[in-house]
Amino acid sequence: MTESSKALKSLKTAANYAKLAMHDLGPRSYKKGQGALLKVIDKFGEDGSIEKKRLERMLGWKGDEVRRVAEKAEANGYVALDDEGFEFTVSLTAKGAEVLKKRFAVENHAADAVLAGLTPAEVDQLVALTDKISATCKDDLGIDYARIEKRHGRSGHGRQDDADRRDRRCSCKKHGHGHGAPKYVFVFNDDPRSCKKHGRC
């Protein structure tokens, strides 16, 4: 095994450990639902608002699914809908922003725990080095990162297909199976399996 192969193997092992630690210590991952909706509004919206078409594009959802999730989030007080029929805009409410703030705090706390063995300078160096690797893959080798999103993103086949996929594979912690690599991760405190139940909040 060459030094480069050893380095990449070490990098992969560390990334896997970090992913498992974030899963155990941080917010529970969401591939769909209100959590993903709120996080996309916060990250890609303008002044806390985002149009339906952009939500469809960023989340990989169909329009009817965007409306269904947005209306559920509105009923919970997390967003407000400016409904113009087929097209509409979703805006983050103060309650939704507060939920996001709490969840990001949990996520950041977990990330700090994962990198607790590094100094601030080493963290900066880690970021710089991994960015260099990414740039080499993208610019020199022509690797398309979007392939990861296509692989793990939603295909828009509906909830029945999602249920079928869950039936075909076990994703429990007991067997050590992962949960894929969702494009957006989030957790809600009104979810019965939230971090509050496990004493993380």
Backbone as ProteinMPNN parsed JSONL, in Angstrom:
{"seq_chain_A": "MTESSKALKSLKTAANYAKLAMHDLGPRSYKKGQGALLKVIDKFGEDGSIEKKRLERMLGWKGDEVRRVAEKAEANGYVALDDEGFEFTVSLTAKGAEVLKKRFAVENHAADAVLAGLTPAEVDQLVALTDKISATCKDDLGIDYARIEKRHGRSGHGRQDDADRRDRRCSCKKHGHGHGAPKYVFVFNDDPRSCKKHGRC", "coords_chain_A": {"N_chain_A": [[0.846, -1.197, 0.0], [0.631, 2.155, -0.911], [1.898, 5.348, 0.339], [0.041, 7.313, -0.218], [-2.309, 5.824, -0.495], [-2.531, 4.825, 2.111], [-2.932, 7.21, 3.48], [-5.4, 8.071, 2.424], [-7.008, 5.978, 3.267], [-6.853, 6.339, 6.029], [-8.064, 8.833, 6.19], [-10.642, 8.213, 5.32], [-11.448, 6.442, 7.345], [-11.447, 8.162, 9.577], [-13.434, 9.943, 8.736], [-15.651, 8.246, 8.706], [-15.81, 7.551, 11.434], [-16.36, 10.11, 12.439], [-18.834, 10.616, 11.251], [-20.435, 8.639, 12.478], [-20.226, 9.479, 15.139], [-21.435, 12.013, 15.006], [-23.965, 11.18, 14.383], [-24.699, 9.879, 16.742], [-24.35, 11.846, 18.742], [-25.326, 14.253, 17.757], [-28.084, 16.099, 16.18], [-30.864, 14.136, 15.019], [-30.814, 12.631, 11.816], [-32.465, 13.812, 8.886], [-33.954, 12.997, 5.849], [-36.059, 13.961, 4.583], [-39.084, 15.916, 4.971], [-40.272, 18.33, 7.467], [-37.993, 19.317, 8.753], [-35.889, 19.294, 6.825], [-37.015, 21.087, 5.038], [-37.108, 23.528, 6.542], [-34.385, 23.957, 7.002], [-33.383, 24.357, 4.435], [-34.757, 26.674, 3.698], [-33.592, 28.457, 5.494], [-30.9, 28.343, 4.665], [-30.837, 28.854, 1.88], [-32.795, 30.696, 1.283], [-34.101, 34.036, 0.711], [-33.973, 36.657, 2.864], [-35.269, 35.035, 4.72], [-37.258, 33.781, 3.248], [-38.53, 31.696, 0.584], [-39.154, 30.563, -2.73], [-41.544, 28.206, -4.12], [-40.662, 26.79, -6.433], [-37.89, 26.896, -6.223], [-37.506, 25.483, -3.876], [-38.338, 22.962, -4.715], [-36.278, 22.392, -6.502], [-33.945, 22.488, -4.876], [-34.45, 20.568, -2.903], [-35.22, 18.346, -4.289], [-37.817, 17.475, -4.478], [-41.227, 16.803, -5.507], [-43.798, 19.126, -6.59], [-46.269, 18.77, -5.219], [-45.48, 17.451, -2.935], [-43.826, 19.324, -1.73], [-45.763, 21.254, -1.088], [-47.369, 19.774, 0.701], [-45.616, 19.25, 2.879], [-44.919, 21.858, 3.542], [-47.388, 22.934, 4.324], [-47.884, 21.395, 6.565], [-45.761, 22.233, 8.188], [-46.531, 24.872, 8.46], [-48.895, 24.576, 9.922], [-47.782, 23.807, 12.324], [-46.61, 26.12, 13.059], [-44.097, 26.837, 12.195], [-43.5, 27.946, 9.71], [-44.727, 30.43, 7.354], [-47.127, 30.677, 4.772], [-47.311, 32.252, 1.673], [-49.685, 32.104, -0.296], [-50.447, 31.635, -3.62], [-52.036, 30.02, -5.117], [-51.121, 27.685, -7.456], [-48.411, 28.383, -7.427], [-46.314, 29.391, -4.709], [-44.913, 31.032, -1.798], [-42.681, 30.303, 0.825], [-42.113, 31.211, 4.112], [-39.922, 31.627, 6.859], [-40.903, 31.524, 10.242], [-40.768, 33.245, 13.461], [-40.837, 31.279, 15.418], [-40.032, 29.027, 13.953], [-37.436, 29.837, 13.301], [-36.29, 29.869, 15.831], [-36.371, 27.175, 16.535], [-34.609, 26.167, 14.613], [-32.266, 27.458, 15.458], [-31.767, 26.246, 17.954], [-31.34, 23.61, 17.145], [-29.128, 23.818, 15.457], [-27.289, 24.547, 17.361], [-27.036, 22.186, 18.833], [-25.956, 20.561, 16.866], [-23.531, 21.903, 16.343], [-22.307, 21.622, 18.834], [-21.886, 18.873, 18.905], [-20.094, 18.614, 16.76], [-17.935, 20.05, 17.787], [-17.197, 18.322, 19.832], [-16.311, 16.089, 18.394], [-13.996, 17.074, 17.181], [-12.443, 17.691, 19.335], [-9.889, 16.897, 20.051], [-8.132, 18.363, 18.558], [-6.224, 21.362, 18.033], [-7.231, 24.838, 17.608], [-5.683, 25.842, 15.472], [-4.935, 23.491, 14.21], [-7.402, 22.576, 13.379], [-8.014, 24.522, 11.476], [-5.994, 23.912, 9.677], [-6.724, 21.336, 8.957], [-9.106, 21.826, 7.577], [-8.08, 23.313, 5.432], [-6.421, 21.41, 4.184], [-8.205, 19.316, 3.473], [-9.831, 20.75, 1.772], [-8.039, 21.189, -0.281], [-7.732, 18.585, -1.274], [-10.32, 18.15, -2.224], [-10.415, 20.106, -4.22], [-8.472, 19.143, -5.987], [-9.655, 16.741, -6.854], [-11.942, 17.785, -8.086], [-11.058, 19.823, -9.948], [-8.687, 18.881, -11.23], [-9.085, 16.142, -11.704], [-11.625, 16.052, -12.659], [-13.956, 15.243, -11.295], [-17.369, 14.937, -10.603], [-19.154, 16.29, -8.133], [-21.871, 16.36, -7.78], [-22.822, 13.879, -8.301], [-23.023, 12.488, -5.931], [-25.243, 13.662, -4.696], [-27.177, 12.888, -6.537], [-27.126, 10.196, -6.177], [-27.906, 9.812, -3.497], [-30.031, 11.5, -3.155], [-33.585, 12.373, -3.193], [-35.779, 10.638, -5.361], [-38.273, 11.247, -6.123], [-40.363, 9.413, -6.307], [-42.396, 8.994, -4.571], [-44.174, 8.284, -1.449], [-44.812, 5.572, -1.133], [-42.847, 4.138, -2.472], [-40.725, 4.837, -0.821], [-41.463, 3.508, 1.512], [-41.34, 0.892, 0.612], [-38.578, 0.648, 0.153], [-37.641, 0.862, 2.746], [-38.668, -1.461, 3.808], [-37.122, -3.334, 2.506], [-34.606, -3.136, 3.537], [-32.666, -3.17, 6.499], [-32.196, -0.626, 8.867], [-31.271, -0.217, 11.36], [-29.575, 0.686, 14.425], [-28.661, -1.469, 15.828], [-27.672, -3.393, 14.082], [-25.686, -2.01, 12.958], [-26.065, -0.582, 10.632], [-25.954, 2.061, 8.258], [-27.452, 5.31, 7.521], [-27.402, 6.3, 4.966], [-26.421, 9.228, 3.051], [-27.778, 11.929, 3.65], [-28.861, 14.884, 1.959], [-29.574, 17.115, 3.4], [-29.581, 17.634, 6.901], [-31.413, 17.312, 9.966], [-33.415, 17.906, 12.921], [-36.447, 17.649, 14.825], [-38.029, 19.079, 17.708], [-40.581, 18.306, 18.266], [-40.805, 15.79, 17.487], [-41.279, 12.392, 18.325], [-38.973, 10.891, 18.589], [-36.929, 12.591, 19.172], [-33.915, 14.473, 20.107], [-34.297, 15.309, 22.718], [-35.513, 13.29, 24.079], [-33.421, 11.561, 24.463], [-31.822, 12.957, 26.107], [-30.18, 14.928, 24.951], [-30.62, 17.593, 24.585]], "CA_chain_A": [[0.0, 0.0, 0.0], [1.426, 3.382, -0.992], [1.604, 6.343, 1.371], [-1.21, 7.983, -0.592], [-3.406, 4.911, -0.159], [-2.645, 4.817, 3.568], [-3.501, 8.496, 3.9], [-6.819, 8.082, 2.075], [-7.677, 5.028, 4.154], [-6.955, 7.007, 7.324], [-9.06, 9.893, 6.035], [-11.954, 7.572, 5.253], [-11.759, 5.924, 8.678], [-11.787, 9.309, 10.419], [-14.724, 10.455, 8.283], [-16.681, 7.315, 9.162], [-15.95, 7.751, 12.877], [-17.011, 11.4, 12.651], [-20.24, 10.469, 10.874], [-21.09, 7.872, 13.535], [-20.292, 10.321, 16.332], [-22.451, 13.034, 14.774], [-25.253, 10.497, 14.442], [-25.006, 9.577, 18.137], [-24.333, 13.026, 19.596], [-25.994, 15.406, 17.167], [-29.493, 15.958, 15.814], [-31.176, 12.987, 14.181], [-30.805, 12.995, 10.403], [-33.703, 13.802, 8.12], [-33.831, 13.078, 4.407], [-37.255, 14.63, 4.085], [-39.922, 16.459, 6.027], [-40.214, 19.73, 7.866], [-36.629, 19.698, 9.091], [-35.17, 19.629, 5.599], [-37.647, 22.3, 4.51], [-36.662, 24.7, 7.297], [-32.956, 24.187, 6.832], [-33.178, 24.913, 3.098], [-35.221, 28.07, 3.743], [-32.578, 29.23, 6.211], [-29.629, 28.385, 3.942], [-30.932, 29.329, 0.506], [-33.838, 31.696, 1.126], [-33.759, 35.462, 0.767], [-34.681, 37.273, 3.991], [-36.11, 34.041, 5.383], [-38.335, 33.316, 2.375], [-38.082, 30.989, -0.608], [-40.263, 30.187, -3.605], [-41.775, 26.771, -4.26], [-39.834, 26.211, -7.491], [-36.525, 26.714, -5.73], [-37.571, 24.392, -2.921], [-38.372, 21.73, -5.506], [-34.949, 22.168, -7.075], [-32.95, 22.259, -3.845], [-34.759, 19.371, -2.129], [-35.499, 17.22, -5.162], [-39.188, 17.033, -4.229], [-42.269, 17.251, -6.417], [-44.544, 20.26, -6.069], [-47.296, 18.384, -4.253], [-44.817, 17.103, -1.686], [-43.418, 20.59, -1.128], [-46.958, 21.857, -0.488], [-47.804, 18.963, 1.839], [-44.709, 19.476, 3.995], [-45.019, 23.276, 3.919], [-48.644, 23.132, 5.053], [-47.706, 20.783, 7.885], [-44.899, 23.137, 8.95], [-47.336, 26.059, 8.773], [-49.79, 24.196, 11.011], [-46.977, 23.766, 13.542], [-46.143, 27.467, 13.362], [-42.703, 27.014, 11.815], [-43.412, 28.757, 8.496], [-45.943, 31.081, 6.861], [-47.261, 30.498, 3.331], [-47.925, 33.283, 0.843], [-50.236, 31.166, -1.278], [-51.056, 32.208, -4.805], [-52.532, 28.904, -5.913], [-50.112, 26.695, -7.822], [-47.138, 28.89, -6.925], [-46.398, 29.993, -3.384], [-43.655, 31.334, -1.131], [-42.638, 29.824, 2.206], [-41.275, 32.084, 4.933], [-39.615, 31.145, 8.2], [-41.456, 32.318, 11.33], [-39.887, 33.374, 14.621], [-40.797, 29.967, 16.06], [-39.191, 28.171, 13.122], [-36.051, 30.288, 13.439], [-35.829, 29.466, 17.154], [-36.119, 25.728, 16.465], [-33.36, 26.016, 13.867], [-31.156, 27.917, 16.296], [-31.498, 25.211, 18.953], [-30.823, 22.412, 16.505], [-27.768, 24.108, 15.009], [-26.45, 24.546, 18.559], [-26.759, 20.782, 19.135], [-25.065, 20.088, 15.802], [-22.214, 22.499, 16.568], [-21.745, 21.022, 20.037], [-21.41, 17.546, 18.514], [-18.903, 18.807, 15.928], [-16.841, 20.441, 18.684], [-16.774, 17.122, 20.553], [-15.574, 15.239, 17.458], [-12.68, 17.671, 16.918], [-11.895, 18.18, 20.61], [-8.473, 16.574, 20.154], [-7.342, 19.251, 17.7], [-6.15, 22.776, 18.391], [-7.848, 25.671, 16.574], [-4.795, 25.917, 14.308], [-5.016, 22.201, 13.525], [-8.708, 22.542, 12.704], [-7.852, 25.332, 10.263], [-5.129, 23.158, 8.764], [-7.535, 20.225, 8.462], [-10.008, 22.381, 6.564], [-7.273, 23.676, 4.265], [-5.948, 20.197, 3.516], [-9.331, 18.62, 2.842], [-10.248, 21.584, 0.644], [-7.084, 20.922, -1.367], [-8.088, 17.29, -1.852], [-11.551, 18.362, -2.987], [-10.081, 20.874, -5.418], [-7.763, 18.247, -6.907], [-10.647, 15.833, -7.455], [-12.848, 18.541, -8.942], [-10.421, 20.569, -11.032], [-7.683, 18.106, -11.961], [-9.591, 14.825, -12.096], [-12.936, 16.209, -13.286], [-14.983, 14.514, -10.557], [-18.604, 15.707, -10.427], [-19.673, 16.043, -6.777], [-23.328, 16.211, -7.845], [-23.146, 12.449, -8.365], [-23.4, 12.066, -4.581], [-26.617, 14.091, -4.496], [-28.039, 12.063, -7.382], [-27.18, 8.848, -5.6], [-28.594, 9.772, -2.215], [-31.18, 12.391, -3.128], [-34.896, 11.78, -3.435], [-36.067, 10.461, -6.776], [-39.608, 11.744, -6.4], [-41.285, 8.339, -6.647], [-43.514, 8.964, -3.638], [-43.983, 7.662, -0.158], [-44.908, 4.124, -1.211], [-41.517, 3.633, -2.802], [-39.907, 4.988, 0.369], [-41.822, 2.428, 2.419], [-40.812, -0.354, 0.033], [-37.142, 0.595, 0.379], [-37.422, 0.589, 4.16], [-38.968, -2.869, 4.045], [-36.104, -4.174, 1.91], [-33.328, -3.065, 4.223], [-32.67, -2.813, 7.914], [-31.355, 0.552, 9.082], [-31.193, -0.019, 12.8], [-28.242, 0.802, 15.019], [-28.254, -2.76, 16.343], [-26.904, -4.103, 13.082], [-24.609, -1.15, 12.481], [-26.317, -0.081, 9.283], [-26.006, 3.514, 8.172], [-28.667, 5.932, 7.011], [-27.087, 7.012, 3.738], [-25.819, 10.544, 3.218], [-28.81, 12.879, 3.259], [-28.377, 16.173, 1.513], [-29.783, 18.024, 4.511], [-29.874, 16.922, 8.134], [-32.138, 18.161, 10.885], [-34.265, 17.19, 13.87], [-37.499, 18.471, 15.414], [-38.309, 18.742, 19.098], [-41.923, 17.745, 18.406], [-40.737, 14.411, 17.009], [-41.157, 11.52, 19.495], [-37.64, 10.313, 18.684], [-35.994, 13.72, 19.143], [-32.775, 14.383, 21.004], [-34.705, 15.564, 24.083], [-35.802, 11.994, 24.669], [-32.157, 10.927, 24.798], [-31.043, 13.839, 26.951], [-29.152, 15.671, 24.199], [-30.95, 19.024, 24.504]], "C_chain_A": [[0.884, 1.251, 0.0], [1.045, 4.341, 0.139], [0.3, 7.08, 1.071], [-2.413, 7.118, -0.234], [-3.629, 4.855, 1.347], [-3.318, 6.094, 4.07], [-5.0, 8.545, 3.617], [-7.62, 7.117, 2.944], [-7.878, 5.638, 5.53], [-8.022, 8.091, 7.293], [-10.476, 9.314, 6.034], [-12.389, 7.052, 6.616], [-12.185, 7.05, 9.61], [-13.152, 9.868, 10.046], [-15.861, 9.555, 8.75], [-16.914, 7.439, 10.664], [-16.706, 9.059, 13.168], [-18.503, 11.32, 12.329], [-21.018, 9.718, 11.945], [-21.248, 8.701, 14.802], [-21.355, 11.395, 16.192], [-23.85, 12.422, 14.838], [-25.672, 10.266, 15.888], [-25.172, 10.827, 18.996], [-25.178, 14.184, 19.071], [-27.465, 15.172, 16.883], [-29.696, 14.742, 14.917], [-31.306, 13.441, 12.735], [-32.187, 12.9, 9.783], [-33.372, 13.871, 6.638], [-35.0, 13.848, 3.82], [-37.984, 15.268, 5.257], [-39.641, 17.904, 6.364], [-38.798, 20.193, 8.176], [-35.828, 20.117, 7.885], [-35.709, 20.922, 5.0], [-37.117, 23.544, 5.213], [-35.194, 25.008, 7.055], [-32.651, 24.781, 5.463], [-33.639, 26.366, 3.038], [-34.16, 28.949, 4.383], [-31.314, 29.409, 5.374], [-29.733, 29.069, 2.588], [-31.995, 30.4, 0.276], [-33.296, 33.116, 1.173], [-34.624, 36.123, 1.822], [-35.674, 36.302, 4.619], [-37.245, 33.503, 4.559], [-37.755, 32.633, 1.135], [-39.292, 30.547, -1.421], [-40.335, 28.678, -3.782], [-40.848, 26.137, -5.288], [-38.411, 25.961, -7.009], [-36.47, 25.601, -4.689], [-37.566, 23.044, -3.64], [-36.972, 21.381, -6.005], [-33.927, 21.797, -6.003], [-33.179, 20.945, -3.094], [-34.971, 18.138, -2.99], [-36.885, 16.643, -4.953], [-40.1, 17.481, -5.363], [-43.074, 18.366, -5.756], [-45.571, 19.898, -5.026], [-46.688, 17.997, -2.908], [-44.331, 18.355, -0.967], [-44.609, 21.233, -0.424], [-47.382, 21.093, 0.76], [-46.931, 19.242, 3.067], [-44.802, 20.915, 4.484], [-46.291, 23.542, 4.722], [-48.575, 22.517, 6.446], [-46.842, 21.681, 8.77], [-45.644, 24.409, 9.337], [-48.281, 25.766, 9.932], [-49.067, 24.14, 12.353], [-46.404, 25.127, 13.928], [-44.714, 27.751, 12.97], [-42.522, 27.905, 10.599], [-44.758, 29.44, 8.245], [-45.951, 30.943, 5.352], [-47.929, 31.715, 2.709], [-48.448, 32.55, -0.386], [-50.932, 31.9, -2.411], [-51.564, 31.097, -5.732], [-51.423, 27.905, -6.178], [-48.728, 27.11, -7.315], [-47.332, 29.508, -5.545], [-44.994, 30.211, -2.842], [-43.743, 30.874, 0.318], [-41.658, 30.694, 2.982], [-41.112, 31.51, 6.333], [-40.226, 32.075, 9.237], [-40.438, 32.426, 12.464], [-39.753, 32.034, 15.343], [-39.903, 29.006, 15.28], [-37.725, 28.534, 13.248], [-35.465, 29.856, 14.783], [-35.517, 27.966, 17.192], [-34.815, 25.454, 15.724], [-32.144, 26.371, 14.727], [-30.766, 26.852, 17.32], [-30.86, 23.988, 18.32], [-29.4, 22.622, 15.975], [-26.809, 24.096, 16.193], [-26.076, 23.115, 18.938], [-25.761, 20.22, 18.129], [-23.646, 20.615, 16.009], [-21.526, 21.906, 17.795], [-21.173, 19.635, 19.712], [-20.136, 17.653, 17.68], [-17.705, 19.201, 16.774], [-16.3, 19.227, 19.437], [-15.931, 16.216, 19.663], [-14.155, 15.752, 17.254], [-11.997, 18.189, 18.178], [-10.397, 17.911, 20.75], [-7.564, 17.447, 19.319], [-7.322, 20.668, 18.257], [-6.863, 23.584, 17.315], [-7.0, 25.766, 15.308], [-4.849, 24.62, 13.509], [-6.345, 22.043, 12.801], [-8.635, 23.334, 11.403], [-7.021, 24.584, 9.22], [-5.897, 21.983, 8.149], [-8.468, 20.695, 7.355], [-9.24, 22.696, 5.285], [-6.831, 22.439, 3.48], [-7.079, 19.45, 2.813], [-9.88, 19.424, 1.667], [-9.326, 21.369, -0.557], [-7.397, 19.604, -2.062], [-9.339, 17.426, -2.719], [-11.267, 19.089, -4.299], [-9.362, 20.01, -6.446], [-8.737, 17.316, -7.625], [-11.536, 16.57, -8.452], [-12.145, 19.108, -10.167], [-9.465, 19.728, -11.882], [-8.219, 16.776, -12.492], [-10.985, 14.878, -12.72], [-14.057, 15.449, -12.607], [-16.179, 15.427, -10.301], [-19.217, 15.366, -9.068], [-21.177, 15.824, -6.774], [-23.74, 14.75, -7.929], [-23.556, 11.914, -6.998], [-24.841, 12.441, -4.307], [-27.578, 13.241, -5.316], [-28.207, 10.679, -6.795], [-28.048, 8.79, -4.363], [-29.838, 10.645, -2.162], [-32.469, 11.663, -3.404], [-35.17, 11.723, -4.918], [-37.463, 10.899, -7.142], [-40.608, 10.666, -6.746], [-42.409, 8.197, -5.633], [-43.235, 8.161, -2.393], [-44.064, 6.141, -0.203], [-43.563, 3.503, -1.54], [-40.583, 3.734, -1.607], [-40.181, 3.845, 1.338], [-41.282, 1.092, 1.919], [-39.324, -0.485, 0.298], [-36.829, 0.3, 1.835], [-37.672, -0.878, 4.478], [-37.846, -3.769, 3.559], [-34.777, -4.129, 2.646], [-33.526, -2.666, 5.673], [-31.758, -1.616, 8.101], [-31.159, 0.823, 10.569], [-29.753, 0.073, 13.279], [-27.713, -0.568, 15.445], [-27.349, -3.504, 15.376], [-25.814, -3.233, 12.451], [-24.823, -0.617, 11.083], [-26.435, 1.426, 9.301], [-27.326, 4.003, 7.612], [-28.385, 6.716, 5.737], [-26.406, 8.33, 4.031], [-26.818, 11.584, 2.777], [-28.224, 14.225, 2.887], [-28.491, 17.21, 2.622], [-30.12, 17.215, 5.75], [-30.517, 17.868, 9.12], [-32.904, 17.303, 11.877], [-35.278, 18.16, 14.443], [-37.748, 18.088, 16.86], [-39.736, 18.262, 19.288], [-41.976, 16.331, 17.863], [-40.534, 13.503, 18.211], [-39.788, 10.901, 19.666], [-36.567, 11.396, 18.74], [-34.9, 13.555, 20.177], [-33.176, 14.609, 22.458], [-34.967, 14.256, 24.818], [-34.528, 11.322, 25.158], [-31.251, 11.824, 25.622], [-29.995, 14.636, 26.258], [-29.427, 17.156, 24.169], [-30.96, 19.627, 25.9]], "O_chain_A": [[1.784, 1.376, 0.83], [0.021, 4.174, 0.802], [-0.451, 7.428, 1.982], [-3.417, 7.62, 0.271], [-4.769, 4.84, 1.812], [-4.16, 6.059, 4.967], [-5.781, 8.999, 4.453], [-8.762, 7.396, 3.311], [-8.938, 5.482, 6.135], [-8.787, 8.252, 8.243], [-11.384, 9.854, 6.665], [-13.548, 7.196, 7.004], [-13.163, 6.917, 10.347], [-13.941, 10.226, 10.921], [-16.918, 10.045, 9.146], [-18.055, 7.435, 11.125], [-17.579, 9.101, 14.035], [-19.331, 11.885, 13.043], [-22.134, 10.108, 12.29], [-22.283, 8.636, 15.465], [-22.095, 11.668, 17.137], [-24.799, 13.064, 15.288], [-26.841, 10.429, 16.235], [-26.033, 10.869, 19.875], [-25.685, 14.995, 19.847], [-28.029, 14.16, 17.3], [-28.807, 14.368, 14.152], [-31.845, 14.513, 12.462], [-32.975, 12.015, 10.118], [-32.587, 14.721, 6.218], [-34.933, 14.33, 2.689], [-37.544, 15.167, 6.401], [-38.898, 18.604, 5.675], [-38.442, 21.337, 7.892], [-35.167, 21.156, 7.895], [-34.943, 21.753, 4.513], [-36.721, 24.508, 4.557], [-34.804, 26.167, 6.919], [-31.758, 25.619, 5.339], [-32.991, 27.198, 2.403], [-33.859, 30.038, 3.894], [-30.719, 30.487, 5.366], [-28.818, 29.788, 2.186], [-32.083, 30.953, -0.82], [-32.175, 33.357, 1.621], [-35.849, 36.154, 1.706], [-36.778, 36.688, 5.003], [-38.125, 32.83, 5.095], [-36.648, 32.944, 0.695], [-40.332, 30.199, -0.861], [-39.345, 27.965, -3.621], [-40.303, 25.06, -5.045], [-37.802, 24.945, -7.342], [-35.491, 24.858, -4.628], [-36.88, 22.109, -3.229], [-36.541, 20.23, -5.938], [-33.127, 20.883, -6.205], [-32.222, 20.283, -2.693], [-34.911, 17.013, -2.494], [-37.116, 15.463, -5.216], [-39.784, 18.423, -6.09], [-43.044, 18.536, -4.537], [-45.744, 20.624, -4.048], [-47.309, 18.192, -1.863], [-44.411, 18.443, 0.258], [-44.484, 21.705, 0.706], [-47.719, 21.706, 1.773], [-47.448, 19.447, 4.165], [-44.769, 21.172, 5.687], [-46.265, 24.296, 5.694], [-49.141, 23.057, 7.397], [-47.141, 21.875, 9.949], [-45.418, 24.961, 10.413], [-48.455, 26.599, 10.822], [-49.668, 24.394, 13.397], [-45.79, 25.275, 14.985], [-44.158, 28.78, 13.353], [-41.488, 28.56, 10.468], [-45.778, 29.084, 8.834], [-44.909, 31.074, 4.711], [-48.985, 32.155, 3.165], [-47.744, 32.397, -1.384], [-51.867, 32.673, -2.201], [-51.525, 31.219, -6.956], [-50.85, 27.341, -5.246], [-47.965, 26.274, -6.829], [-48.383, 30.077, -5.251], [-44.018, 29.658, -3.35], [-44.779, 31.042, 0.962], [-40.517, 30.89, 2.563], [-42.057, 30.975, 6.913], [-40.085, 33.293, 9.128], [-39.387, 31.786, 12.435], [-38.673, 31.694, 15.826], [-39.116, 28.264, 15.866], [-36.864, 27.655, 13.297], [-34.285, 29.517, 14.869], [-34.533, 27.541, 17.797], [-34.015, 24.619, 16.146], [-31.132, 25.67, 14.718], [-29.583, 26.587, 17.53], [-29.943, 23.395, 18.889], [-28.569, 21.715, 16.036], [-25.655, 23.688, 16.057], [-24.937, 22.852, 19.322], [-24.838, 19.493, 18.495], [-22.675, 19.871, 15.87], [-20.31, 21.71, 17.798], [-20.098, 19.275, 20.194], [-19.202, 16.873, 17.869], [-16.588, 18.75, 16.522], [-15.094, 19.113, 19.655], [-14.945, 15.64, 20.122], [-13.215, 14.963, 17.164], [-11.089, 19.018, 18.108], [-9.709, 18.618, 21.487], [-6.344, 17.29, 19.364], [-8.287, 21.116, 18.876], [-7.084, 23.076, 16.215], [-7.535, 25.77, 14.2], [-4.814, 24.642, 12.278], [-6.404, 21.441, 11.728], [-9.123, 22.891, 10.363], [-7.32, 24.628, 8.027], [-5.738, 21.678, 6.968], [-8.6, 20.04, 6.321], [-9.697, 22.382, 4.185], [-6.866, 22.434, 2.249], [-6.916, 19.003, 1.677], [-10.341, 18.85, 0.68], [-9.775, 21.367, -1.703], [-7.336, 19.512, -3.288], [-9.401, 16.877, -3.819], [-11.806, 18.738, -5.349], [-9.614, 20.132, -7.645], [-8.657, 17.127, -8.839], [-11.847, 16.051, -9.524], [-12.588, 18.897, -11.296], [-9.44, 19.853, -13.106], [-7.858, 16.339, -13.584], [-11.472, 13.878, -13.246], [-15.016, 15.048, -13.265], [-16.018, 16.556, -9.837], [-19.741, 14.268, -8.881], [-21.708, 15.176, -5.872], [-24.893, 14.417, -7.654], [-24.354, 10.98, -6.916], [-25.593, 11.643, -3.748], [-28.667, 12.907, -4.85], [-29.269, 10.064, -6.894], [-28.828, 7.855, -4.181], [-30.624, 10.541, -1.22], [-32.47, 10.495, -3.795], [-34.834, 12.651, -5.654], [-37.82, 10.927, -8.319], [-41.607, 10.948, -7.408], [-43.293, 7.36, -5.814], [-42.228, 7.462, -2.28], [-43.435, 5.477, 0.621], [-43.18, 2.48, -0.972], [-39.753, 2.854, -1.383], [-39.255, 3.279, 1.918], [-40.823, 0.264, 2.706], [-38.838, -1.568, 0.625], [-35.877, -0.419, 2.139], [-36.983, -1.47, 5.309], [-37.626, -4.844, 4.118], [-33.912, -4.975, 2.42], [-34.443, -1.918, 6.014], [-30.657, -1.589, 7.552], [-30.911, 1.957, 10.977], [-28.832, -0.405, 12.616], [-26.507, -0.815, 15.435], [-26.388, -4.158, 15.781], [-25.115, -3.661, 11.533], [-23.864, -0.237, 10.411], [-26.959, 2.004, 10.254], [-28.205, 3.211, 7.272], [-29.068, 7.702, 5.459], [-25.875, 8.536, 5.122], [-26.735, 12.084, 1.655], [-27.209, 14.649, 3.441], [-27.626, 18.072, 2.773], [-30.852, 16.228, 5.673], [-30.227, 19.064, 9.132], [-33.025, 16.093, 11.685], [-35.009, 19.358, 14.541], [-37.687, 16.91, 17.21], [-40.083, 17.84, 20.392], [-43.048, 15.731, 17.779], [-39.691, 13.804, 19.056], [-39.453, 10.431, 20.753], [-35.414, 11.141, 18.391], [-34.929, 12.645, 21.006], [-32.473, 14.151, 23.358], [-34.685, 14.125, 26.009], [-34.547, 10.597, 26.153], [-30.075, 11.521, 25.825], [-28.998, 15.007, 26.878], [-28.556, 17.927, 23.766], [-31.215, 20.822, 26.054]]}, "name": "protein", "num_of_chains": 1, "seq": "MTESSKALKSLKTAANYAKLAMHDLGPRSYKKGQGALLKVIDKFGEDGSIEKKRLERMLGWKGDEVRRVAEKAEANGYVALDDEGFEFTVSLTAKGAEVLKKRFAVENHAADAVLAGLTPAEVDQLVALTDKISATCKDDLGIDYARIEKRHGRSGHGRQDDADRRDRRCSCKKHGHGHGAPKYVFVFNDDPRSCKKHGRC"}
